[in-house]
């Protein structure tokens, strides 16, 4: 077993997506520490100290399980990445040369405020697959406590204050184990566990979540790579491996193939559910740390901040300052590129159609524009003036508003988040018909405590009729 300072270049593609995971939600628009949404930090992949986890509903470990087919004397490269929170305080220099902690320090271009920064940490390991059998291997790691200060200078180069950064000690362990499968192939189930083993107890040098977070592994995720062989997809395994894949237990993380399509030698196990072969959109111009919004909207909103708001954002965090500078310097043609792109409509809507079949996409000025065979406004499309049906037949059973259905989302038309509701019962809130003749069922999931709010706001989950099963004991129409 050997540790390495740098991993293979095969990880580079996966790191682009992993960086988005690592800093997702790091600082949210409007990028100021004073904003309410930036006062609750670190929501994804947080592994807290064991003493904090049970009573607070958080967890101190994450487990990844998946199948792999190593070849020969294959080696497994592992990279654990996480953020280590450090508390930054602001001190102002007095005329007598002493420093006093303050809530704000105003400079010409920014306003410095206290803030919890996140520094990237890595734990790297390369080990032969043969060493993982039996009890496997364990790699303990620690990060010591520390304190450092940085002088703050004004426009004339005079020291007007300083930033003091303090980090708390954290410790953890990475455990790896491989067990052979009872099958005709040389295949293994790989188990990778990351655990926070810090001995901090609430009440020792601080209490509450902020104290626990400074001793936590934040946004923890794994990169796994085989130098010879392949991993099997968790969502689309070969037929012979489906039974073994179903026995894999993933806790607080989800592994996906993280290379370009056609390769399967690198996996990203992420606390944010992704699909196989994820990638950063080529139109993206840089990290904005707020994937719940659209880059175009964020860029426009950020550029519209007042000068005072921009000064506060620049003083909050260097990453926030970079977003402000990016929005201010963005050329119009780059902003226009963020307006949207159409990709592979035929693959999504009808994966069984041959690749040389007409796609309905027409090239207009270098842009792909979807044009259906029969426009919605064409009389041949259907009787658009007729009444819209208030129900749809599913397996011969009429399903309408108030019907109960079982959710069976497909793998091609849905996103990864639908895995959470597969097999759940739901109530139909509306039957919707789009201009192309498609039918969509708006539903709320039974047992969802926010269902009433969703109804008031009209925010539902949407499925097509072939993705649900009727639960109402209703007879088919032809039998009535």
Buried (B, 14 or more C-beta within 10 A) or exposed (E): EEEEEEBBEBBEBBBBBBBBBBBBBBBBBBBBBBBEBBEEBBEBBBBBBBBBBEEEEBBBBBBBBBBBBBEEEBBBBBBBBBBBBBBBBBBBBEEEEEBEEBEEBBBEEBBBBBBBBBEEBEBBBBBBBEBBEEEBBEBEBEBEEEEEEEEBEEEEEEEBBBBBBBBBBBBBBBBBBBEEBEEEEBBBBBBBBBBBBBEBEBEEEEEEBEBBBBBBBBBBBBBBBBBEBBBBBBEEBEEEBEEBBEEBEBEBBBBBBBBEEEBBBBBBBBBBBBBBBBBEEEBBBEBBBBBEBBBBEBBBEBBEBEEEBBBBBBBBBEBBBBBBBBBEEBEEEEBEBBEEEEEEEBEEBEEEEEEEEEBBBEEEEEEBEEEEEEEEEEEEBBEEEEEEEEBBBBEEBBBBEEBBBBBBBEEEBBEBEBBEBEEBBBBBBBBBBEEBEEBBBBBBBBEBEEBEEBBEEEEBBEBBBEBBBBBBEBEEEEEE
